Amino acid sequence: MTEFLNGFFDGITTPIGMVVVGLFMVGGGLILGMGLVKLCFIPMSLAFVARERRRAKNNKQLVFESRPRVSIVVPGYNEEVVISNCVESILRSNYEDFEVILVDDGSTDGTARIMDEWAAKDHRVSSISQPNAGKGAALNRGFAASDGEVVLFVDADGVFGEETINEMLKGFNHPSIGAVCGDDRPVNLNTVQTRLLTVISHLGTGVVRRALALIGCLPIVSGNSGAFLRSALNVAGNLDERIIGEDLELTWRIHKAGYQVNFAPRALVYAESPSTLRGLWKQRVRWARGLLQTIKIHKSMHGNPRFGAFGFFLVFNTFNMVAMPVIQLLVLLSIPVMFLLGSNPIGDGVWAFLAWLGILVSIALAIYAIALNRAAADLRHLWTIPLWPIYSVLIGLTMLSALFKEITNKPANWNKLDRSGVVSVGR
Protein backbone atom coordinates (compact mmCIF):
# COMPACT_ATOMS: atom_id res chain seq x y z
CA MET A 1 0.00 0.00 0.00
CA THR A 2 2.82 2.40 0.89
CA GLU A 3 4.57 1.73 -2.42
CA PHE A 4 1.29 2.27 -4.31
CA LEU A 5 0.62 5.60 -2.60
CA ASN A 6 4.18 6.73 -3.22
CA GLY A 7 3.79 5.91 -6.91
CA PHE A 8 0.35 7.50 -7.00
CA PHE A 9 1.52 10.86 -5.72
CA ASP A 10 4.64 11.07 -7.87
CA GLY A 11 4.38 13.97 -10.33
CA ILE A 12 2.00 16.15 -8.33
CA THR A 13 4.68 18.73 -7.60
CA THR A 14 3.83 20.41 -10.92
CA PRO A 15 0.65 22.49 -11.23
CA ILE A 16 -0.64 20.25 -14.01
CA GLY A 17 0.05 17.18 -11.92
CA MET A 18 -1.82 18.63 -8.95
CA VAL A 19 -4.86 19.46 -11.10
CA VAL A 20 -4.91 16.08 -12.83
CA VAL A 21 -4.43 14.06 -9.64
CA GLY A 22 -7.04 16.20 -7.88
CA LEU A 23 -9.47 15.53 -10.74
CA PHE A 24 -8.75 11.82 -10.58
CA MET A 25 -9.22 11.65 -6.81
CA VAL A 26 -12.40 13.75 -6.68
CA GLY A 27 -13.92 12.09 -9.74
CA GLY A 28 -12.87 8.65 -8.59
CA GLY A 29 -14.33 9.34 -5.15
CA LEU A 30 -17.65 10.33 -6.72
CA ILE A 31 -17.67 7.23 -8.90
CA LEU A 32 -16.90 5.00 -5.92
CA GLY A 33 -19.53 6.75 -3.79
CA MET A 34 -22.22 6.38 -6.46
CA GLY A 35 -21.24 2.74 -6.87
CA LEU A 36 -21.69 2.10 -3.16
CA VAL A 37 -25.08 3.84 -3.21
CA LYS A 38 -26.16 1.66 -6.15
CA LEU A 39 -25.22 -1.47 -4.22
CA CYS A 40 -28.22 -0.62 -2.04
CA PHE A 41 -30.33 -1.65 -5.04
CA ILE A 42 -29.55 -5.29 -4.23
CA PRO A 43 -31.34 -5.50 -0.85
CA MET A 44 -34.02 -3.14 -2.18
CA SER A 45 -34.72 -5.46 -5.12
CA LEU A 46 -35.08 -8.37 -2.70
CA ALA A 47 -37.44 -6.32 -0.56
CA PHE A 48 -39.52 -5.64 -3.70
CA VAL A 49 -39.77 -9.38 -4.34
CA ALA A 50 -40.88 -9.97 -0.75
CA ARG A 51 -43.50 -7.21 -0.98
CA GLU A 52 -44.97 -8.48 -4.23
CA ARG A 53 -45.15 -12.04 -2.91
CA ARG A 54 -46.93 -10.76 0.17
CA ARG A 55 -49.45 -8.87 -1.95
CA ALA A 56 -50.00 -11.90 -4.20
CA LYS A 57 -50.50 -14.14 -1.17
CA ASN A 58 -53.14 -11.75 0.14
CA ASN A 59 -54.71 -11.76 -3.35
CA LYS A 60 -54.55 -8.00 -3.58
CA GLN A 61 -55.83 -6.87 -6.95
CA LEU A 62 -57.33 -3.64 -5.72
CA VAL A 63 -57.58 -1.54 -8.86
CA PHE A 64 -60.07 -3.59 -10.90
CA GLU A 65 -63.44 -4.94 -9.85
CA SER A 66 -63.32 -7.44 -12.73
CA ARG A 67 -61.02 -8.37 -15.58
CA PRO A 68 -60.58 -5.09 -17.49
CA ARG A 69 -60.67 -4.55 -21.22
CA VAL A 70 -57.14 -3.90 -22.49
CA SER A 71 -56.22 -1.76 -25.49
CA ILE A 72 -52.81 -2.37 -27.06
CA VAL A 73 -51.58 0.51 -29.21
CA VAL A 74 -48.79 -0.28 -31.68
CA PRO A 75 -47.37 2.68 -33.63
CA GLY A 76 -45.25 1.98 -36.69
CA TYR A 77 -43.11 3.78 -39.22
CA ASN A 78 -41.51 1.57 -41.90
CA GLU A 79 -41.89 -1.58 -39.80
CA GLU A 80 -42.83 -4.13 -42.47
CA VAL A 81 -40.00 -6.44 -41.37
CA VAL A 82 -41.26 -6.84 -37.80
CA ILE A 83 -44.90 -5.82 -37.50
CA SER A 84 -46.34 -9.29 -38.23
CA ASN A 85 -44.18 -10.91 -35.53
CA CYS A 86 -45.49 -8.33 -33.08
CA VAL A 87 -49.18 -8.77 -33.94
CA GLU A 88 -48.96 -12.56 -34.02
CA SER A 89 -47.39 -12.65 -30.56
CA ILE A 90 -50.07 -10.37 -29.10
CA LEU A 91 -52.92 -12.41 -30.61
CA ARG A 92 -51.53 -15.56 -28.95
CA SER A 93 -52.00 -13.97 -25.51
CA ASN A 94 -53.79 -15.94 -22.80
CA TYR A 95 -56.13 -13.06 -22.08
CA GLU A 96 -59.75 -12.76 -23.10
CA ASP A 97 -60.75 -9.15 -23.61
CA PHE A 98 -58.29 -7.05 -25.58
CA GLU A 99 -58.01 -5.04 -28.76
CA VAL A 100 -54.97 -4.23 -30.90
CA ILE A 101 -54.84 -0.80 -32.53
CA LEU A 102 -52.18 -0.49 -35.23
CA VAL A 103 -51.23 3.06 -36.22
CA ASP A 104 -49.21 3.64 -39.36
CA ASP A 105 -47.33 6.92 -39.14
CA GLY A 106 -46.93 7.68 -42.83
CA SER A 107 -44.71 4.73 -43.69
CA THR A 108 -43.09 4.57 -47.13
CA ASP A 109 -42.83 0.77 -47.18
CA GLY A 110 -45.50 -1.93 -46.83
CA THR A 111 -46.31 -1.29 -43.16
CA ALA A 112 -49.79 0.21 -43.78
CA ARG A 113 -50.74 -2.62 -46.13
CA ILE A 114 -49.69 -5.30 -43.62
CA MET A 115 -51.58 -3.53 -40.83
CA ASP A 116 -54.72 -3.41 -42.97
CA GLU A 117 -54.35 -7.12 -43.74
CA TRP A 118 -54.23 -7.95 -40.04
CA ALA A 119 -57.29 -5.79 -39.38
CA ALA A 120 -59.20 -7.66 -42.10
CA LYS A 121 -58.03 -11.03 -40.75
CA ASP A 122 -58.86 -10.69 -37.02
CA HIS A 123 -61.75 -8.79 -35.43
CA ARG A 124 -59.57 -7.84 -32.45
CA VAL A 125 -57.30 -5.78 -34.68
CA SER A 126 -57.97 -2.35 -36.15
CA SER A 127 -55.72 -0.26 -38.39
CA ILE A 128 -55.29 3.51 -38.65
CA SER A 129 -53.12 5.49 -41.06
CA GLN A 130 -51.98 9.08 -40.67
CA PRO A 131 -49.44 11.40 -42.32
CA ASN A 132 -46.00 11.16 -40.73
CA ALA A 133 -46.15 13.12 -37.46
CA GLY A 134 -43.90 11.17 -35.08
CA LYS A 135 -44.28 8.40 -32.53
CA GLY A 136 -45.99 10.58 -29.90
CA ALA A 137 -48.66 11.64 -32.37
CA ALA A 138 -49.23 8.04 -33.47
CA LEU A 139 -49.64 6.90 -29.86
CA ASN A 140 -52.08 9.73 -29.15
CA ARG A 141 -54.08 8.79 -32.24
CA GLY A 142 -54.22 5.17 -31.11
CA PHE A 143 -55.20 6.11 -27.58
CA ALA A 144 -58.02 8.31 -28.86
CA ALA A 145 -59.38 5.36 -30.85
CA SER A 146 -59.13 2.89 -27.95
CA ASP A 147 -61.75 2.01 -25.35
CA GLY A 148 -59.89 -0.18 -22.85
CA GLU A 149 -59.74 0.51 -19.13
CA VAL A 150 -56.03 -0.29 -19.41
CA VAL A 151 -53.88 0.92 -22.33
CA LEU A 152 -50.62 -0.77 -23.34
CA PHE A 153 -48.12 1.08 -25.53
CA VAL A 154 -45.86 -1.28 -27.49
CA ASP A 155 -43.30 -0.71 -30.25
CA ALA A 156 -43.81 -2.49 -33.54
CA ASP A 157 -40.84 -4.81 -32.92
CA GLY A 158 -42.18 -5.97 -29.56
CA VAL A 159 -42.75 -9.71 -29.10
CA PHE A 160 -45.19 -10.75 -26.35
CA GLY A 161 -45.24 -13.93 -24.35
CA GLU A 162 -48.54 -15.70 -23.83
CA GLU A 163 -48.78 -14.36 -20.25
CA THR A 164 -47.48 -10.82 -20.88
CA ILE A 165 -50.87 -9.10 -20.56
CA ASN A 166 -51.85 -11.10 -17.47
CA GLU A 167 -48.52 -10.36 -15.82
CA MET A 168 -48.74 -6.67 -16.67
CA LEU A 169 -52.14 -6.41 -15.00
CA LYS A 170 -50.75 -8.02 -11.85
CA GLY A 171 -48.68 -4.87 -11.41
CA PHE A 172 -51.84 -2.89 -10.65
CA ASN A 173 -51.98 -4.27 -7.13
CA HIS A 174 -52.47 -1.05 -5.19
CA PRO A 175 -55.04 1.76 -5.62
CA SER A 176 -52.28 4.38 -6.00
CA ILE A 177 -50.74 2.74 -9.07
CA GLY A 178 -51.51 4.46 -12.35
CA ALA A 179 -48.91 2.84 -14.59
CA VAL A 180 -46.91 -0.39 -14.78
CA CYS A 181 -43.64 -1.03 -16.57
CA GLY A 182 -42.91 -4.49 -17.91
CA ASP A 183 -39.55 -6.08 -18.54
CA ASP A 184 -38.26 -5.42 -22.05
CA ARG A 185 -35.41 -7.68 -23.17
CA PRO A 186 -33.42 -8.02 -26.40
CA VAL A 187 -34.93 -10.40 -28.93
CA ASN A 188 -32.01 -10.47 -31.39
CA LEU A 189 -29.13 -12.31 -29.72
CA ASN A 190 -27.15 -12.78 -32.92
CA THR A 191 -24.23 -10.38 -32.28
CA VAL A 192 -21.66 -9.80 -29.55
CA GLN A 193 -23.15 -6.37 -28.92
CA THR A 194 -26.73 -7.57 -28.41
CA ARG A 195 -25.51 -10.32 -26.10
CA LEU A 196 -23.70 -7.73 -23.97
CA LEU A 197 -26.85 -5.58 -23.96
CA THR A 198 -28.81 -8.61 -22.77
CA VAL A 199 -26.55 -8.98 -19.72
CA ILE A 200 -26.69 -5.24 -19.00
CA SER A 201 -30.48 -5.19 -19.34
CA HIS A 202 -30.85 -7.70 -16.51
CA LEU A 203 -29.22 -5.23 -14.15
CA GLY A 204 -31.11 -2.22 -15.49
CA THR A 205 -34.50 -3.91 -15.43
CA GLY A 206 -34.17 -6.85 -13.09
CA VAL A 207 -32.46 -5.05 -10.24
CA VAL A 208 -32.85 -1.29 -10.69
CA ARG A 209 -36.53 -1.26 -11.65
CA ARG A 210 -37.43 -3.51 -8.72
CA ALA A 211 -35.50 -1.31 -6.31
CA LEU A 212 -36.93 1.98 -7.56
CA ALA A 213 -40.48 0.62 -7.72
CA LEU A 214 -40.14 -0.35 -4.05
CA ILE A 215 -39.60 3.28 -3.00
CA GLY A 216 -42.07 4.76 -5.49
CA CYS A 217 -39.36 6.28 -7.70
CA LEU A 218 -39.45 4.28 -10.93
CA PRO A 219 -38.77 7.09 -13.43
CA ILE A 220 -39.80 5.49 -16.71
CA VAL A 221 -42.48 3.27 -18.12
CA SER A 222 -40.73 1.85 -21.15
CA GLY A 223 -42.25 2.80 -24.48
CA ASN A 224 -42.06 -0.83 -25.50
CA SER A 225 -43.67 -2.42 -22.44
CA GLY A 226 -45.86 0.02 -20.56
CA ALA A 227 -49.43 -0.16 -19.27
CA PHE A 228 -51.51 2.79 -18.06
CA LEU A 229 -54.90 3.20 -16.48
CA ARG A 230 -57.08 5.16 -18.87
CA SER A 231 -58.15 7.29 -15.93
CA ALA A 232 -54.50 8.14 -15.16
CA LEU A 233 -53.84 9.11 -18.77
CA ASN A 234 -56.93 11.30 -18.77
CA VAL A 235 -55.54 13.16 -15.76
CA ALA A 236 -51.91 13.33 -16.92
CA GLY A 237 -52.75 14.26 -20.50
CA ASN A 238 -51.60 13.09 -23.94
CA LEU A 239 -48.04 12.24 -24.84
CA ASP A 240 -45.88 15.24 -25.69
CA GLU A 241 -45.44 15.24 -29.46
CA ARG A 242 -42.66 17.86 -29.41
CA ILE A 243 -39.95 15.72 -27.83
CA ILE A 244 -38.19 12.41 -28.51
CA GLY A 245 -38.44 11.07 -24.96
CA GLU A 246 -42.22 10.89 -24.82
CA ASP A 247 -42.32 7.74 -22.66
CA LEU A 248 -40.03 9.25 -20.01
CA GLU A 249 -41.84 12.58 -19.96
CA LEU A 250 -45.25 10.92 -19.66
CA THR A 251 -44.03 8.84 -16.72
CA TRP A 252 -42.92 11.95 -14.86
CA ARG A 253 -46.35 13.48 -15.48
CA ILE A 254 -47.97 10.34 -14.09
CA HIS A 255 -45.93 10.86 -10.91
CA LYS A 256 -46.79 14.57 -10.97
CA ALA A 257 -50.49 13.70 -11.10
CA GLY A 258 -50.10 11.79 -7.83
CA TYR A 259 -49.95 8.22 -9.12
CA GLN A 260 -47.37 5.55 -8.34
CA VAL A 261 -45.54 3.53 -11.00
CA ASN A 262 -44.98 -0.18 -10.46
CA PHE A 263 -42.80 -2.82 -12.11
CA ALA A 264 -44.08 -6.16 -13.40
CA PRO A 265 -40.95 -8.33 -13.77
CA ARG A 266 -42.74 -11.24 -15.43
CA ALA A 267 -44.46 -9.09 -18.05
CA LEU A 268 -41.88 -9.85 -20.72
CA VAL A 269 -41.75 -8.00 -24.03
CA TYR A 270 -38.83 -8.85 -26.30
CA ALA A 271 -37.65 -6.21 -28.75
CA GLU A 272 -34.72 -5.53 -31.04
CA SER A 273 -31.60 -3.99 -29.56
CA PRO A 274 -29.07 -2.18 -31.76
CA SER A 275 -26.80 -4.73 -33.42
CA THR A 276 -24.29 -2.17 -34.74
CA LEU A 277 -22.26 0.53 -33.00
CA ARG A 278 -23.83 3.14 -35.24
CA GLY A 279 -27.31 2.01 -34.29
CA LEU A 280 -26.40 1.92 -30.60
CA TRP A 281 -24.91 5.41 -30.80
CA LYS A 282 -28.01 6.86 -32.46
CA GLN A 283 -30.34 5.19 -29.96
CA ARG A 284 -28.40 6.25 -26.87
CA VAL A 285 -28.00 9.84 -28.09
CA ARG A 286 -31.77 9.92 -28.66
CA TRP A 287 -32.40 8.57 -25.16
CA ALA A 288 -30.00 11.10 -23.64
CA ARG A 289 -31.65 13.98 -25.48
CA GLY A 290 -35.06 12.76 -24.38
CA LEU A 291 -33.82 12.80 -20.77
CA LEU A 292 -32.40 16.31 -21.11
CA GLN A 293 -35.62 17.59 -22.67
CA THR A 294 -37.69 16.00 -19.92
CA ILE A 295 -35.46 17.48 -17.21
CA LYS A 296 -35.95 20.91 -18.76
CA ILE A 297 -39.73 20.52 -18.93
CA HIS A 298 -40.01 19.26 -15.34
CA LYS A 299 -37.16 21.11 -13.63
CA SER A 300 -39.59 22.34 -10.98
CA MET A 301 -40.11 18.75 -9.78
CA HIS A 302 -36.46 18.32 -8.77
CA GLY A 303 -36.11 18.38 -5.00
CA ASN A 304 -39.72 19.51 -4.64
CA PRO A 305 -41.28 17.96 -1.50
CA ARG A 306 -44.72 18.22 -3.14
CA PHE A 307 -43.81 15.13 -5.14
CA GLY A 308 -42.56 13.12 -2.19
CA ALA A 309 -39.62 10.78 -2.61
CA PHE A 310 -39.79 11.06 -6.39
CA GLY A 311 -38.98 14.77 -6.32
CA PHE A 312 -35.82 14.16 -4.32
CA PHE A 313 -34.92 11.11 -6.39
CA LEU A 314 -34.91 13.27 -9.53
CA VAL A 315 -31.95 15.23 -8.13
CA PHE A 316 -30.02 11.99 -7.71
CA ASN A 317 -31.19 10.72 -11.09
CA THR A 318 -30.10 13.86 -12.95
CA PHE A 319 -26.66 13.81 -11.33
CA ASN A 320 -26.27 10.09 -12.01
CA MET A 321 -27.50 10.15 -15.61
CA VAL A 322 -26.11 13.50 -16.79
CA ALA A 323 -23.12 14.48 -14.64
CA MET A 324 -21.63 11.08 -13.82
CA PRO A 325 -21.00 9.96 -17.42
CA VAL A 326 -19.08 13.19 -18.02
CA ILE A 327 -17.15 12.78 -14.77
CA GLN A 328 -16.22 9.21 -15.75
CA LEU A 329 -14.82 10.47 -19.04
CA LEU A 330 -12.75 13.14 -17.28
CA VAL A 331 -11.35 10.55 -14.87
CA LEU A 332 -10.52 8.29 -17.80
CA LEU A 333 -8.74 11.12 -19.62
CA SER A 334 -6.69 11.92 -16.51
CA ILE A 335 -5.15 8.43 -16.37
CA PRO A 336 -2.73 8.67 -19.32
CA VAL A 337 -1.67 12.13 -18.13
CA MET A 338 -0.85 10.72 -14.70
CA PHE A 339 1.22 7.96 -16.27
CA LEU A 340 3.14 10.56 -18.25
CA LEU A 341 3.79 12.41 -14.99
CA GLY A 342 5.18 9.26 -13.45
CA SER A 343 2.15 8.31 -11.33
CA ASN A 344 0.41 4.94 -11.37
CA PRO A 345 -3.29 5.38 -10.51
CA ILE A 346 -4.25 1.77 -11.26
CA GLY A 347 -1.70 -0.42 -9.52
CA ASP A 348 0.41 -3.28 -10.82
CA GLY A 349 -0.75 -6.67 -12.00
CA VAL A 350 -3.70 -8.14 -13.86
CA TRP A 351 -5.89 -8.48 -10.76
CA ALA A 352 -5.37 -4.82 -9.85
CA PHE A 353 -6.37 -3.81 -13.38
CA LEU A 354 -9.48 -6.01 -13.34
CA ALA A 355 -10.44 -4.65 -9.92
CA TRP A 356 -10.02 -1.09 -11.17
CA LEU A 357 -12.28 -1.83 -14.15
CA GLY A 358 -14.81 -3.46 -11.84
CA ILE A 359 -14.97 -6.61 -13.97
CA LEU A 360 -15.24 -9.04 -11.06
CA VAL A 361 -17.95 -7.00 -9.34
CA SER A 362 -19.81 -6.71 -12.65
CA ILE A 363 -19.77 -10.49 -13.10
CA ALA A 364 -21.14 -11.03 -9.59
CA LEU A 365 -23.89 -8.44 -10.09
CA ALA A 366 -24.82 -9.87 -13.48
CA ILE A 367 -25.16 -13.38 -12.04
CA TYR A 368 -27.38 -12.02 -9.27
CA ALA A 369 -29.56 -10.08 -11.73
CA ILE A 370 -29.94 -13.03 -14.09
CA ALA A 371 -30.88 -15.27 -11.17
CA LEU A 372 -33.43 -12.70 -9.99
CA ASN A 373 -34.98 -12.70 -13.47
CA ARG A 374 -34.96 -16.51 -13.63
CA ALA A 375 -33.09 -16.30 -16.92
CA ALA A 376 -30.38 -18.90 -16.41
CA ALA A 377 -29.95 -19.35 -20.16
CA ASP A 378 -28.48 -15.84 -20.37
CA LEU A 379 -25.54 -16.88 -18.21
CA ARG A 380 -23.99 -18.05 -21.46
CA HIS A 381 -23.47 -14.40 -22.41
CA LEU A 382 -21.35 -13.51 -19.34
CA TRP A 383 -18.19 -13.70 -21.45
CA THR A 384 -19.13 -10.30 -22.92
CA ILE A 385 -18.71 -8.48 -19.59
CA PRO A 386 -15.07 -7.42 -20.26
CA LEU A 387 -16.57 -5.23 -23.01
CA TRP A 388 -18.71 -3.38 -20.46
CA PRO A 389 -16.10 -0.64 -19.76
CA ILE A 390 -16.05 0.17 -23.47
CA TYR A 391 -19.84 0.42 -23.41
CA SER A 392 -19.60 2.79 -20.42
CA VAL A 393 -17.23 5.06 -22.35
CA LEU A 394 -19.68 5.09 -25.26
CA ILE A 395 -22.52 6.08 -22.94
CA GLY A 396 -20.45 8.97 -21.61
CA LEU A 397 -19.74 10.15 -25.14
CA THR A 398 -23.40 9.93 -26.12
CA MET A 399 -24.32 12.16 -23.18
CA LEU A 400 -21.68 14.68 -24.26
CA SER A 401 -23.11 14.60 -27.78
CA ALA A 402 -26.66 15.03 -26.47
CA LEU A 403 -25.64 17.95 -24.25
CA PHE A 404 -23.97 19.66 -27.20
CA LYS A 405 -26.98 19.12 -29.45
CA GLU A 406 -29.42 20.41 -26.86
CA ILE A 407 -27.29 23.48 -26.05
CA THR A 408 -26.93 24.31 -29.76
CA ASN A 409 -30.60 23.51 -30.51
CA LYS A 410 -29.85 20.87 -33.12
CA PRO A 411 -32.95 19.25 -34.66
CA ALA A 412 -34.12 16.28 -32.59
CA ASN A 413 -34.69 13.46 -35.06
CA TRP A 414 -36.21 10.12 -34.07
CA ASN A 415 -33.42 8.08 -35.73
CA LYS A 416 -35.29 4.80 -35.32
CA LEU A 417 -33.38 1.55 -35.64
CA ASP A 418 -33.17 -0.35 -38.88
CA ARG A 419 -35.01 -3.57 -38.11
CA SER A 420 -33.48 -6.95 -38.84
CA GLY A 421 -36.44 -9.15 -37.97
CA VAL A 422 -34.14 -11.53 -36.06
CA VAL A 423 -35.95 -13.37 -33.24
CA SER A 424 -33.75 -15.39 -30.90
CA VAL A 425 -36.27 -15.97 -28.11
CA GLY A 426 -36.14 -19.55 -26.89
CA ARG A 427 -32.94 -20.35 -28.76
N, C-alpha and C positions, 0 to 999 in steps of 0.2 A: 504493500500500500504506500509506504514511504517513497519507494522508487517511482511508483506511478505518479504520485503528487508532484515529486520533483520534476519529472518529465513533463507533466501537464502544465506547470507554471513557467517552464523555460520559455523565453521569448517575450514575456510580458513587460519587460523593461522599456520597450519602445511604445510610443503612443498607439501605433496601429495594433500592436500585440495586446495592449490593455483593452482596447475597444473590442477586438475580435474575441478575446477570451471572455470578456464581460458578457458579450452577446451570446456566446456559447453557453456560459453558465446560467444566465437568466433564462434564455430560451429553453435550454435543457431542463432547468428546474420546472418551468411551466409545463413542458411536455410530460415530465415525470409526474408532476402533481395531477395533471388531467388524467393520466393513465391510472393513477391510484384511485381517483374519483370514479372512473369508469369501471374499475373492478367491483365497485358496489353494485353494479348491474347484475352480478352473478347471484348474490343472495336475494336481490329484489326479484329477479326472474323466477327463482324458486318460490318466493312468497306469492307471486302471481299464480303459479301453478296450484299452490295450496288453496288460494282463495277461490279459483275457478272450480276446483274439485269440490270445495265446500258448498258453493252455490249450486253445482249440479246435483250434489247429494240431497240438498234441500229442495231440488226441483224448482228452482227459482227462474221462471220465465215471465217476468213481471210486466213487460212492455205490451205484449199482445194477449188479447182475450181468446183468440183462436189463431189458427194458422193463417198468416197474412198473405195477401196477393203480392207477388214480387215482380217488379218491372226491371228488366235488364237492358240497359242502353249501351249500344256498341257503336261508337263513331268510327268512321273509316275514310281515309284518303289514300288512294292507290294501294289497296290492301288485297288485291285479287289472289295473291300467293297464299295468304293465311286465313282469309275470312271464313272459308268453308270449314276449316279445322275448328275454328272458334265456335261457330254456330252448331256444328255437329256435337261438340263436347257439351254445350249448354243443354241441347235437346235431350241428351242422355241422362240428365239430372234426375236423381231420386226425389223429386219434389213435385207436388201436384199442380199448384196454381201459380203459374208464372207466364209472363209474356217477354218476348225478345223484340226490341225496337232497334232496327239497323238504320243508321243515318249516314248516307253518303255525302261527304263534304266536297262536292265538285271534283270527283276523281277523273283522271284522264285515261285510266285503264278500264278494265272490265269489272271493277268493284260494284258499281251501281247495278249492272246486269245480274251479277251473281246474287246480290242482295234481293233483287226482285224475284229471282228464281226461287230463293228460299221462302220468300213471303207467299209465293204461289203454291209451294209444296207443303207447307205446314201452317195450320191456322194460328199457332202460337207466335208466329213471326210476322212482323210488319216492316215495311221498308219505306224510308223517306229519303228524298234527294233535295239538296240545296246547293246554291252557288258556293264556291270555296270561301269560307269565312273563318276557318280555324277550329281547333278542337273544342274550345270552350263554347263556341256558338253551336256546334253540332250536338254537344251534350245538352245544352239548354233546349234545343229543338226537340231532342228525344225525350227529355224530362217533361216538356209541355204536352207531348203526345201520350204520355204514360198515365196509368191510373192505379198503380200499385201502392200499397201502404208503405212498402219498402222499395227503394230504388237502388239498384246496383249499377255502377259505372265500370265498364270493362273495355280495355283496348281490343282492337280487332285481331291481335295475335294471341290473345289470352286463351288458354286451354283449361277448361274446368274438369274437376273430378266429379264422380257421380254424387258425392256428398257435399260438394262445395257450398251450395245454397243452404242446405240444412245446417252446416257448420257455421256459416256466416250469421244465420239467424240466432244461433246459440249465444253469440256475442251480445245480443240485446237482453242481458240478464239483470238489468237494474233500471229503474224508471228514469234515471238521470242521463242515460246513454242515448245520444242522438245519432251516432255514427259508429261503424265498426270497420276496422281494417283487417283484411285477410292476409295471408302469407303468399306473396308472389315470388316464385322461384324460376330460375332459367330453364327453358325447355330445350335449348339447343346446346348440348354438351359435346360438340364436335370439334372444338378448338381448345388449345391451352388456355387462352384468355377466358373463355366462357366457363371452363372448369374452375379457374381461380375465382371468378365472380360467384360461382355456386358456393364455394367455401365461405367467401366473404359475406354472402347474403345470409347464411345461417347465423352469423353473429349479429348482423344488422337487423334481421327480422326476428330470429329465434330468441335472442337474448335481449337486445335493446328494446324492441317493441313490447315485450312482456314487462320489462322493468318500468318503462315509462307509462304503460297503461295502468300499472299498479298504483302509481301516485297521481294519476289523472293528468299526465303531461305528454301523452302521445301527440306529436306535432303534425303528423301527416296521415291521411287516409289515402293510400296509394291509388293513383288514377287507374290502375289495372286490376285492383281487387278491393273496391270500397263499397260499403252499403250504408245508406242513409234513410232515416225515417223521413217520409214525405213531409210530415209536420215540422221537422227540424229544418228541412230545406226551405219550406215556406217562410220560416222565421229568419233564417240566415240570408236568404236571397239567392239569385241565380249565380252561376259561375262567372267570374270576371273574364270577359272576352278580350281584354286589352293586354293581358300578360301571358307568359309562357309557363307559369307555375300555378295553373288554375287549381290543381288538386290540393296543393299546399295552402294556398290562400283561402280556399273554401274551408279547409279544416280549421284554420285559425278563426274564421268567422263562426264556425260551429261552436268552438270554445267561447268566443266572445258573446254568443247568444245564450250562454249558460249551460250548454250541454257538455257531457263527458264523451270521450272517445275511447272505445275499447278495442282490444286485439283478439282476433279469433285464429289461433295458431293452426287449427286443422282445416281452415277454409282455404284450401290450396288453389292457386291459379298460376299456371305455368305460362311464361311468356318469353319471347326472344330477348336475349341480352346481346350487346354489341360483340361481334366476332372479330372485328378489326380494330386496330388502335385509332384509326380515323373515326370510326363510328363511335367508339367509347369516348373519344375527346369531344365530339359534337354533342353527345348525350349529356356528359358531365358538365360541360359549359352551359348547356341549356338549363340543367337542374340548378347550377350555381346562380345563374341569372334569375331564375324563378324565385330562388330564396332571397336574393338581394331585393327584388321587386316587392316581394311579400313583406320583408322587413320594413321597407320604406312606407308601404301602405299602412302597416299596423305598428308603427314605431311607438305609438302611445300605449300599446299593451305591455311593452317591456318594463318589468319591475313594478307594474301597476297592481296594487293589492286588490283592486276591484275584480281581478280575474284569478284570484287565489294563487295556488301553486304554479299554475301555468304561466302567469305573468312573470313570476320570478325565474321560472325555468327558461323563458325566452332570452333572458340576459345571458345565462349559461350557454344556451344553444347558439346564439349569435357569436359569442366569443369562440366557441368550439368549432363551429362550421365556417366562420369567416376569418377570424384572426389566427387560429391555430395552424391551418394549412400554410399561411404565409410565414408564421414563426418557424415552422418546421423547415421550410425552404431556406430561411436565413441561417438557421443552425447548420443545415447541411452545407451551405456555401462557406461557412466559417471554418469547416474542418480542413480543407486543403490549405487554407491560409495559415492555420495553426501548425500544420506539418511543415510548411515552408519556414515558419518562425522557429522551428525546432521543438515544438510541443507535440505530445502524443495524446489526443483526447479520447482515444478508443481503448488503448491497452494492447498488450502483445498476445498473440496466439489466436487460434481459430475460435476457441470457446468464448474468449473475450469479445471477438468480433460478432459472433452469433448472438451473444447476450446483448451487445449494444444495439443490434438490429431488432432485437425482440423476437427472433425466430422461434425460440423454444417456448416462450410465453404464448406466442400466436398459435403454435401447434396445440398446446394444452387448451387454449380457449376454443379453438375450432372443434376439437374433439368433444368438449363439453356442449357446445352449441348444436353440433350434429346429433349428439345423444338426446338433447332436450327436444329436438325436432323429430326424433325417431326416424332418422334418415341415414341409417348405417351404411347404405350403399354409397353414399357420398364420401365416406372415408377414403375411398380409392382416389380421390382427387387431392389428398393432403400434400402430395409431392409438389404441388404448385405454390405452396406457402412461401418458399424462398423468393418468389417473384413479388410478394406483397409489398416490400419496401419500394420497389419500382412503381407499383400502382399508387402508393401513397405520394410519391413525388409527382406523378401525373395529376393526382387530385389537387395538390397544391398549385400546380401550374394552371389548371382549369379555373381555380378560384381567382388567380391573378388575372387571367384572361377575362373572366366575367366582370371583375371589378373595373378593369380598363374599359370594357365595352359599355358598362352602365354609366361610368363617369363621363365618357365621351358620347353618350346617347347613340350608340350604334343600333341599327335596326335589330329587333329581337325576332329572329326567324325560328320556326318550329324545328327545322332540321331533323325530321323523323328518320328513323333507321330504315335502311334498305332491308326488306324482309328476305329471309332465305327459305322459309317454310320447313326448316329442319325441326323435327320433333324427336327428342331423345328420351322422353318420359317412359320409364319402365324398362329401359335398356341397360 
